[in-house]
Amino acid sequence: MFDWIIIGGGIQGCTLAVSLIKAGKVSTDKLLIIDPHNEPLAQWKRNTKRLEMKYLRSPFVHHLDLDPFSLQRFARKSNISQAFYGFYKRPSLNLFHAHCETLFQESGLRSSWHQGTVAHLERKADEWLVKTDATSTFITKNVAIATGFTDSLHYPEWSKEIRKNPPDLIRHIFEEEVQEIPHEYEPIVIVGAGITAAHLSIKLSNLHKKVILITRHPLRVKDFDSDPGWLGPNRMNSFLKIKDYKRRREAITEARYRGSFPKELSLELSRLLKKNKLSIIHGEIKTCFNCGESLVQLITDSEQKIETSPVIIATGFEGNMKHLSWLQELTRREKLQCADCGFPIVSKNLEWKKNLYVIGALAELEVGPTARNISGARTAASRIVRSI
Ligand SMILES: Cc1cc2nc3c(=O)[nH]c(=O)nc-3n(C[C@H](O)[C@H](O)[C@H](O)COP(=O)(O)OP(=O)(O)OC[C@H]3O[C@@H](n4cnc5c(N)ncnc54)[C@H](O)[C@@H]3O)c2cc1C
């Protein structure tokens, strides 16, 4: 039997694991982290590598260790060049990953790793029974769900019909396998407006002659994806006083700068626009259809027609639990409380039911607009660790 099982070994799950181990709340032989990948942070690493992202958006104090200055100290000792960027000292991805790796080695976290996908979770007397889709079964005293939504890719409505018929010329950038695009396919069309679309436009414009970015709204430049006031009592105190979860959801939606990215990406996009390597169409795609073996025609709401192949979707992830059937089943079976928006209603220490915790996107109604970020992972992990 385990003391703790963490479901999902990404940014959120690993932050909690490091916190539990370093705070002496669990030993690695009593902890299990279940994730479909063969190593910690695999999904985050794959996605950020695919975009060739160089620096994180978040500042140097947001990382997986307990002490906020741990990454800065680590950087002084390491010989990684250009370790930080800009006023907020945003860490390079290389530095961030090297720091994570050191933490995993120090804490022995990898010995708690189990490759698998959780398909079933059930209360059995005072314990939790966890089953994977490969029929492995584990018993644990405590369980934390840290799966987030990064396995549920968001495809816009207009793309769903055409994707049913081969050839599939509409690809999401975070699909497991995305082939490099041959040079004969030009222009390359990217659909999206946020940080993923911005990184991808920069990467592909530097590789190809002609790239078109189609965005639903004017590009939004913001340092972070919500106001830094949400990191502390300044905004969180009034948020936590809201008792009505519908209003909490509204506050989160209003606070998040969805579809935004930091200034240096905007400057780079402007440079590419001037060089005619990139063009931006502001409009919503209404329909699309195959018009040849490897050609797609997109029609925007202003009747603009664009012929291309393939189209790369950069519209992020689904925003709710509807797509996670095992979680829906768990909610029904264990009669777990959810708000109208479908998200868990949890206690201040992020407990959904006795010894069942959530972290990351699922803890949003308690942790607030930063829940999905590294800062949210730190807040959530510290609340859980302090409560046990
Ligand atoms: C381009 C980009 C840049 C970003 N930059 C920043 C940044 O600088 N700072 C910041 O704070 N945030 C940033 N974010 C947000 C970032 O995605 C989140 O901080 C973080 O990755 C979310 O962590 P997570 O653990 O929920 O998801 P992930 O890191 O994706 O981990 C979730 C894990 O759970 C696994 N899982 C899912 N279902 C199951 C199951 N049933 N059983 C077992 N395992 C399961 C998944 O396979 C995955 O491995 C960025 C996001 C993007 C897209």
The ligand as a MOL file (V3000), in Angstrom:
LIG
                    3D

  0  0  0     0  0            999 V3000
M  V30 BEGIN CTAB
M  V30 COUNTS 53 58 0 0 0
M  V30 BEGIN ATOM
M  V30 1 C 3.5580 27.3230 -24.8690 0
M  V30 2 C 3.2670 27.3090 -23.4120 0
M  V30 3 C 4.0870 27.9960 -22.5400 0
M  V30 4 C 3.8090 28.0200 -21.1960 0
M  V30 5 N 4.6580 28.6930 -20.3750 0
M  V30 6 C 4.4050 28.7250 -19.0610 0
M  V30 7 C 5.2830 29.4180 -18.1850 0
M  V30 8 O 6.2840 29.9930 -18.5760 0
M  V30 9 N 4.9810 29.4250 -16.8610 0
M  V30 10 C 3.8640 28.7810 -16.3620 0
M  V30 11 O 3.6380 28.8290 -15.1650 0
M  V30 12 N 3.0300 28.1110 -17.1780 0
M  V30 13 C 3.2610 28.0540 -18.5030 0
M  V30 14 N 2.4120 27.3910 -19.3430 0
M  V30 15 C 1.2800 26.7070 -18.7910 0
M  V30 16 C 1.7150 25.2710 -18.5540 0
M  V30 17 O 1.1500 24.3940 -19.4800 0
M  V30 18 C 1.3560 24.7860 -17.2370 0
M  V30 19 O 2.0740 25.5470 -16.3100 0
M  V30 20 C 1.6760 23.3130 -16.9930 0
M  V30 21 O 2.2240 22.5740 -18.0490 0
M  V30 22 C 0.4290 22.6170 -16.6140 0
M  V30 23 O 0.8420 21.5590 -15.8290 0
M  V30 24 P 0.0320 20.2190 -15.7910 0
M  V30 25 O 0.7690 19.3520 -14.8270 0
M  V30 26 O -1.4110 20.4840 -15.5750 0
M  V30 27 O 0.1290 19.6340 -17.2860 0
M  V30 28 P 1.2760 18.7150 -17.9180 0
M  V30 29 O 2.6100 19.2780 -17.5730 0
M  V30 30 O 0.9370 18.5360 -19.3450 0
M  V30 31 O 1.1030 17.3220 -17.1500 0
M  V30 32 C -0.1100 16.5820 -17.0730 0
M  V30 33 C 0.2930 15.1250 -17.0930 0
M  V30 34 O -0.8010 14.3210 -16.6630 0
M  V30 35 C -0.8500 13.1880 -17.5130 0
M  V30 36 N -2.1700 12.5500 -17.4710 0
M  V30 37 C -3.3170 12.9840 -18.0660 0
M  V30 38 N -4.3160 12.0910 -17.8480 0
M  V30 39 C -3.7800 11.0920 -17.0940 0
M  V30 40 C -4.3100 9.8730 -16.5300 0
M  V30 41 N -5.5880 9.5160 -16.7090 0
M  V30 42 N -3.4820 9.0770 -15.8230 0
M  V30 43 C -2.1860 9.4430 -15.6240 0
M  V30 44 N -1.6390 10.5710 -16.1170 0
M  V30 45 C -2.4310 11.3810 -16.8510 0
M  V30 46 C -0.5130 13.7690 -18.8750 0
M  V30 47 O -0.2140 12.7810 -19.8230 0
M  V30 48 C 0.6700 14.6630 -18.5050 0
M  V30 49 O 1.8740 13.9390 -18.5080 0
M  V30 50 C 2.6730 27.3400 -20.6970 0
M  V30 51 C 1.8630 26.6290 -21.5540 0
M  V30 52 C 2.1500 26.6120 -22.9050 0
M  V30 53 C 1.2570 25.8530 -23.8150 0
M  V30 END ATOM
M  V30 BEGIN BOND
M  V30 1 1 1 2
M  V30 2 1 2 3
M  V30 3 2 2 52
M  V30 4 2 3 4
M  V30 5 1 4 5
M  V30 6 1 4 50
M  V30 7 2 5 6
M  V30 8 1 6 7
M  V30 9 1 6 13
M  V30 10 2 7 8
M  V30 11 1 7 9
M  V30 12 1 9 10
M  V30 13 2 10 11
M  V30 14 1 10 12
M  V30 15 2 12 13
M  V30 16 1 13 14
M  V30 17 1 14 15
M  V30 18 1 14 50
M  V30 19 1 15 16
M  V30 20 1 16 17
M  V30 21 1 16 18
M  V30 22 1 18 19
M  V30 23 1 18 20
M  V30 24 1 20 21
M  V30 25 1 20 22
M  V30 26 1 22 23
M  V30 27 1 23 24
M  V30 28 2 24 25
M  V30 29 1 24 26
M  V30 30 1 24 27
M  V30 31 1 27 28
M  V30 32 2 28 29
M  V30 33 1 28 30
M  V30 34 1 28 31
M  V30 35 1 31 32
M  V30 36 1 32 33
M  V30 37 1 33 34
M  V30 38 1 33 48
M  V30 39 1 34 35
M  V30 40 1 35 36
M  V30 41 1 35 46
M  V30 42 1 36 37
M  V30 43 1 36 45
M  V30 44 2 37 38
M  V30 45 1 38 39
M  V30 46 1 39 40
M  V30 47 2 39 45
M  V30 48 1 40 41
M  V30 49 2 40 42
M  V30 50 1 42 43
M  V30 51 2 43 44
M  V30 52 1 44 45
M  V30 53 1 46 47
M  V30 54 1 46 48
M  V30 55 1 48 49
M  V30 56 2 50 51
M  V30 57 1 51 52
M  V30 58 1 52 53
M  V30 END BOND
M  V30 END CTAB
M  END
